[in-house]
Amino acid sequence: MPPVVEMQNVTLRLSKQTLQKARVLAAERATSISGLLASQIEKLVETNDEYEIAMKRAFSRMEKGFRMGEIPKLDRDALHER
């Protein structure tokens, strides 16, 4: 049995024109305006969470460094030899 998730209502103000278009869009997707908004916000939050995880992973790898092969050590005289 999935865990029970507590839901909370949110009040939103939209122009009449936007609200009408949202009603049509929600109807086309067989959902309510509330369902439409909830799914979009959940996608935004999930995408942001994935981004944060990827950034942390990338910074961790950068701090660790990458093995790029050994660079031969040259002395100053060898570098400036003509």
Beta strands, then each sheet from edge to edge (+ up, - down):
end
